[in-house]
Amino acid sequence: MTKTTNHPRDAATPTLHRIGVAARLSGVSVANIRFYEKEGLLPVMERSDSSYRLYSVGDIHQLRFIRLCRAMDMSLGEVRTLLGLDLSRKADCATARTALDEHLLHVQARLKELKALAQDLQALRQRCDGTDNRCHIIEALHERADALPAPPARAAAAAAAARRHV
């Protein structure tokens, strides 16, 4: 992905920062900056004469933009879509609205899943008040584990191999 220049603060500036400073200024870890470069969310940065990656004010803004989108639980694909949009093009505004609407549907579905999980956990918690000789929570978890279907053969073989290496 090429560097986006669709934010007003993304003007050319001589101020360049090493990756550690860019991480501190953006709130994105050094490891995540490298990951975002690898994933094409951030261009692979130019290097100084001493081989340090150098980041501009615009790059730091882009990292903050990515961090904000990820904090809203957006996927890398959703972030990539939004980064590719130009805030001054009306057609891109429609694309942004569509992307946000789709993400909102995903969040609403996830909320339903989380509410069901909360109810399940509450029901599980009510199985044990701590007065019995045995813990009915742990007992119920063991029962559920026994009731789980066997994994597909390939996953089972991988799990067995992993246990052998422990």
C-alpha positions as CSV (number, residue, x, y, z in Angstrom):
1,M,0.0,0.0,0.0
2,T,1.3,3.4,-0.8
3,K,1.4,6.1,1.8
4,T,-2.0,7.8,2.2
5,T,-2.0,11.5,2.0
6,N,-5.7,12.1,2.6
7,H,-5.4,13.8,6.0
8,P,-4.9,17.6,6.2
9,R,-2.1,17.2,8.7
10,D,-0.2,15.0,6.3
11,A,1.8,17.8,4.9
12,A,5.4,17.3,3.9
13,T,7.6,17.9,6.9
14,P,11.3,17.5,7.5
15,T,10.7,16.0,11.0
16,L,11.5,12.3,10.9
17,H,11.5,10.0,13.9
18,R,13.1,6.6,14.6
19,I,10.7,3.7,15.2
20,G,10.9,3.9,19.0
21,V,10.0,7.5,19.0
22,A,7.2,6.9,16.4
23,A,5.9,4.1,18.7
24,R,5.8,6.4,21.7
25,L,4.2,9.3,19.8
26,S,1.6,7.1,18.2
27,G,0.8,4.7,21.0
28,V,1.5,1.7,18.8
29,S,4.2,-0.8,19.8
30,V,7.4,-1.2,17.7
31,A,6.3,-4.8,17.0
32,N,2.9,-3.6,15.8
33,I,4.4,-0.9,13.6
34,R,6.5,-3.6,11.9
35,F,3.5,-5.8,11.6
36,Y,1.4,-3.0,10.0
37,E,4.2,-2.4,7.5
38,K,4.3,-6.1,6.7
39,E,0.5,-6.1,6.3
40,G,0.6,-3.1,4.0
41,L,-1.3,-0.8,6.4
42,L,1.8,1.4,6.6
43,P,4.3,1.7,3.8
44,V,7.7,0.2,4.4
45,M,9.6,3.2,5.7
46,E,12.7,4.7,4.2
47,R,15.9,4.2,6.1
48,S,18.5,6.6,7.4
49,D,22.1,6.3,6.4
50,S,22.6,4.2,9.6
51,S,19.7,1.9,8.6
52,Y,17.1,3.2,11.0
53,R,13.5,3.3,9.9
54,L,12.3,6.9,9.7
55,Y,8.7,8.1,10.3
56,S,7.1,11.4,9.5
57,V,4.4,13.3,11.3
58,G,2.0,11.9,8.7
59,D,3.1,8.4,9.4
60,I,2.6,8.9,13.1
61,H,-0.9,10.2,12.3
62,Q,-1.6,7.1,10.2
63,L,-0.4,4.8,13.1
64,R,-2.8,6.7,15.4
65,F,-5.6,6.2,12.9
66,I,-4.9,2.5,12.7
67,R,-4.7,2.3,16.5
68,L,-8.1,4.0,16.8
69,C,-9.7,1.7,14.2
70,R,-8.3,-1.4,15.9
71,A,-9.6,-0.1,19.3
72,M,-13.0,-0.1,17.7
73,D,-12.4,-3.8,16.9
74,M,-12.1,-3.2,13.2
75,S,-10.3,-6.0,11.2
76,L,-7.1,-5.3,9.3
77,G,-9.2,-5.4,6.1
78,E,-11.6,-2.8,7.4
79,V,-8.7,-0.6,8.4
80,R,-7.1,-1.1,5.0
81,T,-10.3,0.0,3.3
82,L,-10.6,3.1,5.4
83,L,-7.0,4.0,4.9
84,G,-7.4,3.8,1.2
85,L,-10.2,6.4,1.1
86,D,-9.8,10.1,0.4
87,L,-11.7,12.3,2.8
88,S,-12.4,14.8,0.1
89,R,-14.1,12.4,-2.4
90,K,-17.9,12.1,-2.0
91,A,-17.8,8.5,-3.4
92,D,-15.3,7.5,-0.7
93,C,-17.7,8.9,2.0
94,A,-20.3,6.4,0.8
95,T,-17.7,3.6,1.0
96,A,-16.7,4.7,4.5
97,R,-20.4,4.6,5.6
98,T,-20.9,1.2,4.1
99,A,-17.7,-0.1,5.8
100,L,-18.9,1.3,9.1
101,D,-22.4,-0.1,8.7
102,E,-21.0,-3.6,8.0
103,H,-18.7,-3.3,11.1
104,L,-21.7,-2.2,13.2
105,L,-23.6,-5.3,12.2
106,H,-20.6,-7.4,13.2
107,V,-20.4,-5.6,16.5
108,Q,-24.1,-6.1,17.1
109,A,-23.8,-9.8,16.3
110,R,-20.9,-10.1,18.7
111,L,-22.8,-8.4,21.4
112,K,-25.5,-11.0,21.1
113,E,-22.9,-13.7,21.4
114,L,-21.4,-12.0,24.4
115,K,-24.8,-11.6,26.1
116,A,-25.4,-15.4,25.6
117,L,-21.9,-16.1,27.0
118,A,-22.6,-13.9,30.1
119,Q,-25.9,-15.8,30.7
120,D,-24.1,-19.1,30.4
121,L,-21.4,-18.0,32.8
122,Q,-23.9,-16.7,35.3
123,A,-25.8,-20.0,35.2
124,L,-22.5,-21.8,35.7
125,R,-21.6,-19.6,38.6
126,Q,-25.0,-20.3,40.3
127,R,-24.1,-24.0,40.4
128,C,-21.7,-23.6,43.3
129,D,-22.0,-21.5,46.4
130,G,-18.8,-22.8,48.0
131,T,-20.6,-24.8,50.8
132,D,-20.4,-28.3,49.3
133,N,-17.5,-30.7,49.5
134,R,-17.0,-30.4,45.8
135,C,-17.0,-27.6,43.3
136,H,-19.9,-27.9,41.0
137,I,-18.4,-25.3,38.6
138,I,-15.4,-27.4,38.0
139,E,-17.6,-30.5,37.8
140,A,-19.8,-28.8,35.1
141,L,-16.8,-27.7,33.1
142,H,-15.4,-31.3,33.1
143,E,-18.9,-32.6,32.0
144,R,-18.9,-30.0,29.2
145,A,-15.3,-31.0,28.2
146,D,-16.4,-34.6,28.0
147,A,-19.4,-33.7,25.8
148,L,-17.3,-31.8,23.2
149,P,-17.1,-33.5,19.8
150,A,-13.8,-35.0,18.8
151,P,-11.7,-32.6,16.7
152,P,-11.1,-33.4,13.0
153,A,-8.4,-36.0,12.4
154,R,-5.8,-33.4,11.3
155,A,-6.4,-31.2,14.3
156,A,-6.2,-34.3,16.6
157,A,-2.9,-35.3,15.0
158,A,-1.5,-31.8,15.5
159,A,-2.6,-31.8,19.1
160,A,-1.1,-35.2,19.8
161,A,2.2,-34.0,18.2
162,A,2.2,-30.9,20.4
163,R,1.7,-33.0,23.5
164,R,4.6,-35.2,22.6
165,H,6.9,-32.1,22.4
166,V,5.9,-30.8,25.8
